[in-house]
Each structure stands twice: as C-alpha cells, then as structure tokens.
Amino acid sequence: MAPKKGLFGKKRKERKEPTPEPSSSSARSSSSSQTRSQTPPNFQDQSVPPDQPIQQTAVNFTVAGHLTIDQRDRLTFLENNREIIPSRWIDTEALNDLGLTEQVQLLTQRLGLWDFLCDAVPTYRDLTLLFLATFEHNRETDIATFIMRNRRYTIYTRQLMELLGFPSNNENEMDDSCTFRRDLNQDAFKRAICGAWTTLKASQIKHPALRYIQRVLAHTLFGRGETQCNFYKPELFYLYCMLRRNAGEMQFMPHIGDHLAKHFQHVASSTKANGVISCGGIITKLASALRLNLNEVQLVPGNITLDIPTLMHMLLIGRTHDGEGYYSKGPGPVGYALPLTVDVINPLARSTWLLQNEPTIDLEEAQEQQQDNQPPQGGPSNQELMDFMVQQFASLNQRMDLIEDDAQMAHYYANMAFTQQGGEPSERPPTPHGEQRRRRTRRTTRQGDNPPP
C-alpha cells in the first residue's frame, strides 16, 4: 500500500508490525495482543469483570532524568504564556433534557467515540504542562515520546489508541489525511449541514446534534479553548465520517491516534502567547490508563461537561417563554424547539441534516415573550434607587445646614455670656465644612430665637 498523506501535506509512512521491547516491569504475555481491550484501564467496562485485569499492549518507559534545554524552555513558555482550562465532555443529563441522546450516540458510536466522550475526567495542570513540554511525535517511525510523573514513555500511535479505548483494528486502512471524497467534497458538505455557508463559525451548523458534537470535539480531541466556536478541518471531517460511515467503510474511519498526536505536537510547539490549552482531560485519561498516581497533582478548577448552563452561555440553546422547555438557536433569527419532532438526524436522509422539514420559531418573538413573562426580580428598580438616593442627599444637606446653624447659635450665646462678664467678643468660628464648600442658602433663624449678629 502506498504511504498515506498526513495532515497539511506531510507524509506518514506506513509502519510494519515491530513493537518496542517491553521492560521487565511491563512484560506482556503472548495472548495479550489477541485480547486487547478497547477501553482503557481504570475506566469501567461492563464486559470485563471488576476483579479481572484488563490486558493491553505493553508500554515501554524509563526513568525520565533531567529535561533537555529545549524541553525546559518549552515548559517555561507554557507556564508563563498559556492558560489551562478543563476539557469539557458530553453531559448525558443535558442530552436527555434536550432529546438529543440517541442522535449524538448514534453518530459518535460510528467512530467508537461515545464511551470516550461520555467519561468526564478533570484536568491537572502540572501533568498537562510536563506532557506537552516533552511530547515528540515522529511521523516516519510513528513513535511518540513524552514524560509523565518522572517516567519517559515511548509508544506507537496504535498503542495510544488502545490506551484511550479508540478502535485500532485495520489502522493502516484508516484515513489520517482528512480526505473528503469527490461525490461530497468539503465545500459541498459544508452546504449540506449549514445551508448557505457564509462564515467559518460553527454556529452556521443547523442541526443541534451536530453542533453539540462539534463543541465536544473542540473541547477534547481538538481542544483549543478560545477558538472552539470556529470550524477546524478535522472536526468537519469527523462529522463527515459520522454521517457517511453507514456500512463500516474504513475510508470514513479517521486515524484518531495520528490526529491526536499531531494535535499534541501542534499545541506543544505553538509560540502563540496568551493562548488557551483545553486538551488536558485526554492527558488525564492517558495517565490513568498507564496507572499513574494522580492524588497529589494540581487540579484545574472549572466545569468539565457541556451541561445546560454552559450551552446557554455559549448561545447554543435558550429557554422557551414558559420556562419549561428549550430551543436550539439556529443561524439567523430562527430556532427549533427541542426535542425535535420531525428531522431527527438520519445519516441516509440529507434533508434532516439541514432541518428542512422541522418547524421553526421566531427567536426575536420568543425572547420578547420571555422578557414579558419574566417574574419581577426582588429589590427596587433602578428608578426607585435613583429617587431614594436623591431624597437621602437632600435630607443630608438639611441636616448639615441644621448642624451649621446650631454651631452659629451656640457661638452667639457664648459671646453674649462672655461679654456680659466684661470679655471681648470673638470672631465667628468657621462652619464645620470650612471655606472649601460653597455656602448654600440656609435658614438663619428659628422660631423663638433671636437672630445672631
């Protein structure tokens, strides 16, 4: 078979079957290669009894030792210039509330991603930074090296897929170049799921199931944080394969291990300052599959699933005016009530990709109704607060005037008593606020009082 063309024009040579020599601490049995599990260790698999160890291909590791100068520089750059946010996984409760569970599961399971994307794990800062600072992938030999918890690992991308639970059979037939077929090329596929393609924003996708999958991919396999609302070519290709792999065709099966290794390499070598890293959850799963202790690793705080509040914050969905349901915000001023009633996604019916038969709702009218039906919030309104502040300010001025008048009257009567005893009258003392404040018109007399001189 001819060598495959890698992403962005790079060649990826087809490797033969030799594997690294296992270390004494991780020797494998002769039967392990025949009974490889497609779920990583330490993650629940209903098909394997809890007390039976899950067998996998052995992974070589050595003591890490000191970092190279390039690795130290890369680690320093990542620590000082890149923000790490948690990976965000599928939230099954949110999908149930939106009526999208079966559709998202149908599509992701075609690539063997459903269980992987539903297993929500946290992100660890130090683990992620060290992994990315030391990650190297050689596409010619198909070998990746990295450091985790003072261990230097050397693995093939096939082993990477096995550790993470991705399909790895017939890997040489998988597509590692994101190749769109002639009968439905890239531009045609964009129109098939977006209609009139005007921007590179993922908000152009009409079907809520496809939009949800795109966001999950953007926060996990191709995690890039601040640009997750933009369309990335591998994400588009994964949606393409999910909708077209109707009979298990290998031409529509992406080589997830190769794409993931390339993404790690891109994130690790990027010199972009102030960027965001959101692929740490996958590194956590890899560390768990390698049975590393993560008890003392610094946890990155934040939400780790695409739940209802997160989807509303991303403007992907909104609440109906009665507050009991949701609607999907489509491109433009229209939306679609959830759950869908007509165009439940069908890979064989392209009309469902665009929701051509699904009833629409006017988003502007829905938002107006929601505002009209909004229950009154506790506390005064802005106008009431302004009126209260004006009253308080006027009352304060009156009290200040009275205080100043009292001071003048006290000085007047003190002078009278002092002069009656033969003393010289003193000058009137300054007002409590001194000469810094412009004098206001004030009351100088009171009923029953003699005016001061």
TAMO-V367369 format. One record per helix or strand of 3 or more residues. SS is the DSSP state (alpha for helix, beta for strand). FROM is the first residue (numbers start at 1). TO is the last residue. If there is no record, write none. Layout:
BEGIN
{{SS:FROM:TO} {SS:FROM:TO}}
END
This chain:
BEGIN
{{alpha:7:9} {alpha:24:26} {beta:60:63} {alpha:69:81} {beta:82:84} {alpha:92:98} {alpha:101:109} {alpha:114:118} {alpha:125:134} {beta:136:138} {beta:143:148} {beta:151:156} {alpha:157:164} {alpha:171:173} {alpha:182:184} {alpha:186:194} {alpha:202:204} {alpha:208:219} {alpha:225:227} {alpha:233:244} {alpha:250:252} {alpha:256:269} {beta:275:277} {alpha:280:289} {alpha:308:313} {beta:317:319} {beta:326:329} {beta:334:338} {alpha:350:353} {alpha:363:372} {alpha:382:420} {alpha:434:436}}
END
